[in-house]
């Protein structure tokens, strides 16, 4: 079970997705989310975590998934991809799939699999039983038919492959409008 202090950190009233997205990789919030994900062992705990952090869940878990894609490539290890997929499942559950913005996590996690020459089916198709069936189905379909889930190139999500002071990182491009198209 999570400590009361950790619950409070995960449910901060002033959580800002953009600040988290741009923070150092890894950062203390990543460690908090790692701890929370590591404690999950059944569907009740999965649902409790998503519901309790409802104020922040979509942005926090969705952005964590994107950050884990960068970390996997940086470390050349697939383990962060597994955590990222599970975090994306929490984000998806917390809003029943009706995102008001498109979390970049699944697309960046798929791209990390490509860069590391890993089979995305292993990570998107073998989701733990604690995740509700409808979410496992959505992610399974994303692997079998990327277009079914509206899968976009990371550039269409305004991300590029780059580096920061720590090494490889998927970076957010500045938004500009091309009125000529």
VENLIN-V596782 format. One record per backbone hydrogen bond with DSSP energy under -0.5 kcal/mol. CO is the residue of the C=O (numbers start at 1). NH is the residue of the N-H. If there is no record, write none. Layout:
CO&NH + CO&NH
This chain:
3&7 + 4&8 + 5&9 + 6&10 + 7&11 + 9&12 + 12&15 + 16&20 + 17&21 + 18&22 + 19&23 + 20&23 + 24&26 + 27&30 + 27&31 + 28&32 + 29&33 + 30&34 + 31&35 + 32&36 + 33&37 + 34&38 + 35&39 + 36&39 + 36&40 + 37&40 + 42&46 + 43&47 + 44&48 + 45&49 + 46&50 + 47&51 + 48&52 + 49&53 + 51&54 + 53&56 + 53&57 + 56&60 + 57&61 + 57&62 + 58&62 + 59&63 + 60&64 + 61&65 + 62&66 + 63&67 + 64&68 + 65&69 + 66&70 + 67&71 + 68&72 + 69&73 + 70&74 + 71&75 + 72&76 + 72&77 + 78&81 + 78&82 + 79&83 + 80&84 + 81&85 + 82&86 + 83&87 + 84&88 + 85&89 + 86&90 + 87&91 + 88&92 + 89&93 + 90&94 + 91&95 + 92&95 + 92&97 + 93&96 + 95&98 + 97&99 + 101&103 + 104&108 + 105&109 + 106&110 + 107&111 + 108&112 + 109&113 + 110&114 + 111&115 + 112&116 + 113&118 + 114&117 + 118&120 + 119&122 + 119&123 + 120&123 + 120&124 + 121&125 + 128&131 + 132&135 + 132&136 + 133&137 + 134&138 + 135&139 + 136&140 + 137&141 + 138&142 + 139&143 + 140&144 + 141&145 + 145&148 + 145&149 + 146&149 + 146&151 + 147&150 + 153&156 + 153&157 + 154&157 + 154&159 + 155&158 + 158&173 + 160&162 + 160&171 + 162&169 + 164&167 + 167&164 + 169&162 + 169&171 + 171&160 + 176&178 + 177&179 + 178&181
